[in-house]
Structure formats: C-alpha cells, structure tokens
C-alpha cells in the first residue's frame, strides 16, 4: 500500500508514530520521488519528514492499513479531485 499522508505538527507526528508502532509489519515514510525514506515507527523519522518534506510525504507498507491511518491520509489527488468519495 502506498498513499499520500499529511503530518501537521508534533502532536500529529507522535500520534502517527504511536499508531505505526502497534503493527509488526514494516512501515516507511518516503518522499514522493522516493529519494528519501525513513522508518515510520521512529519519532525522529516522522518529525524529519514533517519538517523537511512538507506536503510531499507518502506512507508505504506491505499490507493495507488504510483504516488504521485514515486520519492522516490525504484524500485529494494532485488534480484536486477527491480520491475517496
């Protein structure tokens, strides 16, 4: 599963990281072009992604965790159309 997410502030990063730590599968945060990758279970990784990548954060994992991370998933596509209606 790969989807665009948004992390706004320290509280958001802490909540996201805590949720990611509850799964035994690997979960990564990557930049859109794939140049940068951090472990989503790392608070420092989440904070770095939030501070440095802005609105270019993507979550990647082996299984479908949409419902668990729905709060952070960006529902609008790049063209402004809503992906999940």
N, C-alpha and C positions, 0 to 999 in steps of 0.2 A: 504494500500500500504506500502510495506517495501522495501527499496533499499539502497544499499551502496553508500555513498557520500564521497567527499573529500573537506576539508576546508583548504586552504593553506594561512595562514596569516590573519592579522587583517582586511584588506580590504575585503577579501572573506567572513569572518565571519559577518562583518557589512552588506554587500550586501545580504547575505543569510538571516540574521535576519530580515532585512527590507522587503524582499520578503515574508517571513513567516508571518509577522505582517499584511499583506494585506488580509489574509484569516481568516474567522471566525471559521474554524474548528481547533481542537487541532492538533498540530504538535510537535512531540518529536524527539530528538536525543538520540539514545541508543547505548550502546556498543554491539558488536556482540553477546556476551553471554547473554546480557540482564541484566547484573548485575547493570549497571548504566543507568540512564535516566534523561534527562534534557528537559526543555521547549525550543523548537527551536525559540520561539519568544523572548527569553531572550538573550541579547548580552553577558551577563556573562556566560550563559549556553553554547552558541556557542563557546566562547573563551576557556572555560574549556575543552570542547570536543576536540577542535582543538589542544590544548596544551598537554592534558593528554592522549588522546586515540590514537593519531597519525592517522594511516590509518585504524582504526577499528571503524569508525563512520557510523551508519545506521540511516536513516530517517524513521519514522513511522507516518502514518496519516490515517484517516478514509476513505478518498476519493483518487482517482487517481490524483495526482498533478504532474505527470511526466513532462509534457511540461513546467510547471512553474519553475521546479527545474532542468531541463535537464542540465543546465550549471555545476551543482555540482555533478551529478550522475556519479558514476564510471561505465563505460561501460564494463570493462573486468571482467570476472568471476575469481574465485580463481585459476582455472586451466589454465589461460592465454587465453582462448577462449573469443571472443567478444560476449557479450550477445545481443546487439542490432546492427545487421548488415543490 
